[in-house]
Amino acid sequence: MFKDAQTFISRCDACQRMDNISKRNQMPHNFILEVEVFHVWGIDFMVPFPKSNGYEYILVAVDYVSKWVEAIASTTNDANVVVKMFKTIIFPRFGIPRVVISDGGSHFINGTIRALFKKTGIVHKVASPYHPQTSGQVEISNREIKSILQKTTSKTRKDWSTKLDDALWANRTAYKMPLGTTPFHIVYGKSCHLPVELEYKAAWAVKELHFNLKTAAERHLIQLNELDEIRHNAYENSRIYKERTNAYHDRKIILKSIAPNDQVLLFNSRLKLFPGKFRSRWSGPFKIKEVKPYGAVVLMNDKGEPFTVNGQRLKPYLAKIGKDPSASVALIDNPEA
């Protein structure tokens, strides 16, 4: 009886729609690890800020290998700003990327951006809706830049546009745990000379300059060889760090068993609920068309159109067991028996 009651309740439509989503519902992490510097970039707009010299937005771009961050202040968050970032900063300074990762916002998904990427041969990877972990590297950089600006701007926060370059400098010269060094060190193969080192007379500041071309050439050759070793070590440190964080994350999640043709409910992240409202956040059920690697799942809507979501927002839907009219159970003894 208890098993029958449990089975009946587990298939209750209203009951299945009342649960909330938690971190234990996340899909296993699959980290993005690239070998070459400046081959993979993540881009994102930071939320509107108080107006500063007419600027309200910050477009951030970060290299996935070196964690090198570029950012520009802008008055709008549209495709023209994105094109400006690539044509004036990324292309001339770092070359053409192989892959660009972004969210599905209209400022990244439009004809202008598609034409630019097609012309330059860039592969555009789009994160699943309501799953910022896909573009996690740029999200981390956003938090770091925002934290620096909060500490350096005035109380009104209206001078942030004048502090942005200093924030980028601080971020590029800061030690990154996953790398085991600084982004500046990986890109240039040397430590960045800071103004404070002049004040406290660091070793490089007290050295006399010399113009011995032979010695300088030998030293530059050594630095070039060291640069390859620095980047290799940073790659290994990043790989080990991500493997550890992934193992820690995956130990805490509940593994989902979903397959094509299964029925699932989809968590509606856009729905805003208030206390006292009994509206469900779960929509569906939807039929699974395909389960892709790295946590993406393709569903079919009522019109038979496919759309992609992250598996974290899904849970299996158990349909009610249909009643068989030929099967009946007598609750009292048949007096004629």
N, C-alpha and C positions, 0 to 999 in steps of 0.2 A: 504493500500500500504506500509506504514512504517513497519507494522508487517511482511508483506511478504518479504520485503527487509531485515529486521533483521534476519528472519528465514533463508533466502538464504545465507546471509553472515556468520551466525553462523555455517553453514554446509560446508563452503568453505574449502577444504582440505589444500590449501597453507596457508590460514589465521590461521588455527588451529595449524600449525607447526611453526609459527613465534614467539609465546609468549615465555617468559623466565619463570623460576621457581623462586618463592619468599618464604619468611618465612611464609607467610599466607597460602601457600599450604601444610604446614606440617600436619601430622596426629595428633590426640589428644594424649597427653602423657599418658603412663601407666608405672608408676615407679615400680622399683624392690625393695621390702622391705622384708628383711629376719630377723628372730628373733635371730638365733644362731650365735655367733661369729665364724668366720673362716669356715662357711659352704659354702659360695659363694665367689669365687675369680674372678676377671677380670684380663686378661693378655694382654700385647701389647708391641710391639717393638717401641722404639722411633727412629726417623729418624737419618740417619748417622750424626755423629759428626766429627769434626777434629780429626785426629788420636792422641790418647793419650796413650803412652806406648803400642802401637799396637792395642788398642781397638777403635772401631768405633760405636758400638751400645750399647743401654741400654735396657734390658728386664725388664719391670715393672710388678709387680703383686700387686693388692690391694684387701683387704678384704672389702666386701660391707657393713658390719655392723659397724666395728670399724674404717674404713678408714685407717687401718694399711698398710703401703707400704713396700714392699721388692723390691730390684732392684739389678741387676748384670750387670757389663760391659762385653762386648763380642766382639770378632773379627769378628763374622758373625751373621747373623740373620736366623738361620736354626733350624730344629727340635731338634738337639743335645743340643742346648743351652736351649731350653724349657724343655727338659727332665732333664737337669742338675738343673734347677731352682726348679723343683718339687722334685727331689730325694735328693738334698743336702740342701734345705732350707725349702720348704713348708711342705713336708711330715714329716721330723724329728722334726720340730719346732711346727707345728700347727695341724698335723694330716691330714687325707685324706679328702679333700673337697667333698661336695656333688655335687656341680655344678661349672663349669668353663665357663666363658663367654669370647669370643674372636672374632676377625674379621675373614674373610674368607681367609686370607693369606695362602700361601703354607707352611709356617713354622708352622702353627697350624692345617692345614687340610692335613694330610698325614698318611701313614700306621704306622709310629713309634708312633705318638701321639695317634692314635686310639687304638693301642695295649696297650699302657700304661693306658689309661683311662678305657678300657674294663677290664683289669686285676684288677684295683683298684676300679671299680664300679662308676667312676665319670661320670656324665651327662655333655656332652659338648654342650653348647648353642652357636650358631654362629650368629653374627649380620648380618643384611641385607646389601648387597653391597651399598657403598656410603651413609651409614647412621650411622655415628659415635655416634649418640645419644644413640643407643642401648647399647654400652659399654661406656656410658658417665662418669661413676665413674673413670675408668682408664684413660680416656682422661683428666679429671680434675687433677688427680694425675700427669700425664705427664707434664701438664703446670706448676704445682707447683714445681716439681723437676727441670724442665728446668729454671724456674725463679730464683730459689735459686742458681743454677750453674752459671747462667749469672752474678749474683752479687758477687760470691765468686772466680771465676776463673780469670786468668790473661788476658791480652788483646789478646793474641794469642789463647786463649780457649783450649790450648793443655794439660792443667793439670787437665781437668775435671774428669778424672778417679780417681785421688787422692782425689778429693773433694766429691765424690759420697756418701761415708759413712756419712760425715758431713751433707750433704744435706738431707739424710734420717733421721738422728737424729733430725734435725731442723723441718722436716715435721711431724715426729711422736709426737713431743712435742708442736706443734703449735695448737692453739685453732681453732676448726672447728665449724662454725656457725650451720650447720645442726645437729651436735651432742650436742652442748652446753658444750663441754669439749674437751679434747685432746685424740687422739688415744691411747697414752701411758696410760692415766688414765683409759680408758675402758678396756684395756688388763690386766693391772697389779693392778688396784684398788688403785693406789697412784700416786702422782705427781712425775715427774722425777727430780732428783737432778742434777742441772746444775753447771758447774764450777764457773759461775759468782756469785752464791749464797754463795760460800765459801769466795769470795773476799769481799762481802758486808755483810757477817755474817748473813745469814738467820737463822730462828728459829731452823731448824733441825741441822744446822752447829755448833751452840753453845751449843747444848745439850750434856751431858756426856753419854757415852754408859754404859749400865748396863746389867747384865746377870741374872736378876731375871726371871727364866723360867716360873713361875706361871703367873706373870704379862704379860710376852711376849705372852704366850699362849692365855690369855684372849683377848689381843689386836689383835692377829692374827684372832681369831674367829670373833671379831667385824668387822675386815677388810673384811673377807670373806662374811659376811652378807651385808656389804656396797657395795661390788662388784656387787652383784645381783641387788641392787637398782640403782647403777650407770648405769649399762647396760640397765635396764628397762627405766630409764629416757632418756638415749641416744636414745633408740628405739622410744620413744614417741616424742622426739624433732625432730628426723629425719622424722617421719611420718607426723607431722604437717608441717614441712618445705617443704616437697615434695608435700603435698596437696596444699599448698599455691602457690608454683611455678607452679604446674600443672594448677591450676585454672587461674593464670595470663596468662600462655601460651595459654590455650584453648580459652580464651576470644578474642584473636587476630587472630585466624585462621579461614579459610573458610571451613566449613564442606562439605565433599564430599559425594555424593550419588552414590556409586558404588556397583554393585552386580554381582554374577556369570552370565556369558554369555554376559555381557556388553563389548563393544569395547572401548579400551583406547589407548592413546599414551604414550610412555615411554620416559622420559627425559634422554638423553645420557650424563652422567656426565664426561665421558672420552674424549669426543670430544673437542679439543682445537680450538677455533675460533679466527680469527684475524680481525681487522677493514677492512671493504671493502669486506669481504667474506659473501656470502648470503646462506651459507649452513645451513640447519635446524638442531637443536639439538634433535628434536623429531623423534622417530622411531616408526614404527607400521603401522596400528593399530594391537593390540593384543587382544585376547579374554581372559576374566577373568575366571579362573577355580574355584578359591576359595578365599574368603576373610577371612583371619585368624584374631584372636584377636591380639591386640597390634600393629596394623598398617601394618602387613605383608600381601601381596597379591600374590597369585600364578597365573601366566600367562601361556599361551600356545603359543609357537613359531610356525613358518610356518610348521615345521615337526611334530607338535603335541606333542612336548616335554615340560614338565612343568618346570618353573623356578620361583624363589621367589624374589620379590623386595619389597621395602618399598612404601607405598601408597603415600608418599610425591612426588615421581617422576612420578606419573601418573596423567592424566587428561582425562575426558570422551571425546570420539571421536564421533562426530555426522556425520553419513554418509549422502551423498547427497540423496535427495528424487528422486526416479526414475521418469522419465517423462512418463505419460500415453498417448500413441498415440491416444486413442479414445477421449481424452478430448482436446478441442481446444477452443480458445477465439477469436472471430472476432473483429478486431480493427476498421472495417468500416461497415456501414449498408449494408445488402444484397440488391442490387438493384431490385432483383426479388421478394423480400418480399412485 
